[in-house]
Amino acid sequence: MFCANQDKIGPVGLIHIDAHCDVNEHMNNCAIAHGTVFRRALEDGCLDAKRVVQIGLRGSGHSVEDYAWPMSQVLFVTSLFCFASYSVTR
């Protein structure tokens, strides 16, 4: 989906609201899986890492290293807890 118009418009930005990053290298020894989609899109140049925001992450991160790769790609990554503190209240 991200790469469909890559030749015409180039890499796209993305606002991703989910509990998981979906930037795993592999899932169950598979390079193409539901948890690897954004990593493949970034590697293929379909996403512009400087325009990717991942909000609400709360799962699959067992250590700081689990978020090291997305953050090294210049993605803006925030947990659900941190995002809640950005919320506008009445």
VOGU-3710 file (C-alpha; in Angstrom, 3 decimals, decimal comma):
1> mfcanqdkig> 0,000/0,000/0,000  2,757/2,468/0,939  4,777/1,667/-2,157  1,887/1,716/-4,652  2,466/5,335/-5,686  6,111/5,626/-4,711  7,181/6,311/-8,303  4,713/9,218/-8,545  4,833/10,829/-5,104  7,889/9,372/-3,364
11> pvglihidah> 7,991/8,273/0,264  4,966/9,174/2,362  4,493/10,213/5,972  2,408/8,206/8,411  0,541/8,686/11,670  0,365/5,220/13,206  -1,841/4,788/16,292  -1,375/1,304/17,680  -0,130/-0,618/20,676  2,755/-2,125/18,681
21> cdvnehmnnc> 5,502/-0,630/16,487  5,239/-3,274/13,746  8,923/-2,783/12,911  10,204/-6,245/13,842  13,020/-7,685/11,751  11,225/-11,058/11,643  8,176/-12,671/13,205  8,243/-16,436/13,602  11,166/-16,551/11,140  9,148/-14,643/8,505
31> aiahgtvfrr> 10,354/-11,348/7,065  6,852/-10,474/5,800  4,271/-10,515/8,591  1,821/-8,198/10,321  4,518/-7,121/12,786  7,144/-6,290/10,138  5,168/-4,096/7,736  6,572/-0,696/8,711  10,155/-1,939/8,869  9,860/-3,293/5,307
41> aledgcldak> 8,233/-0,053/4,115  11,052/1,992/5,663  13,748/-0,288/4,236  12,141/-0,112/0,796  12,040/3,690/0,939  8,236/3,860/0,850  7,970/5,742/4,150  9,781/8,962/4,995  11,054/8,265/8,514  11,145/11,974/9,333
51> rvvqiglrgs> 7,388/12,098/8,761  6,386/8,961/10,681  4,749/9,278/14,086  3,900/6,225/16,166  1,495/6,927/19,019  0,222/4,794/21,874  2,828/2,055/21,934  2,409/-0,206/24,922  3,066/-3,742/23,752  5,909/-5,965/22,526
61> ghsvedyawp> 8,533/-3,778/24,119  10,328/-5,812/26,712  13,369/-3,568/26,922  14,698/-0,234/25,708  16,457/-2,055/22,867  13,084/-3,075/21,398  12,513/0,592/20,514  16,109/1,327/19,528  15,658/0,514/15,810  12,572/2,680/15,198
71> msqvlfvtsl> 14,096/5,553/17,135  17,387/5,200/15,239  15,381/5,720/12,051  14,264/9,149/13,338  10,708/7,976/13,940  8,786/9,901/16,578  7,686/7,157/18,957  5,601/7,751/22,075  3,998/5,385/24,528  0,338/5,436/25,425
81> fcfasysvtr> 1,250/6,799/28,859  3,298/9,681/27,440  0,724/10,460/24,765  -1,986/10,748/27,427  0,058/13,464/29,101  -0,024/15,462/25,821  -3,834/15,370/25,709  -5,864/18,530/25,860  -8,167/18,632/28,867  -11,125/20,898/29,555
//
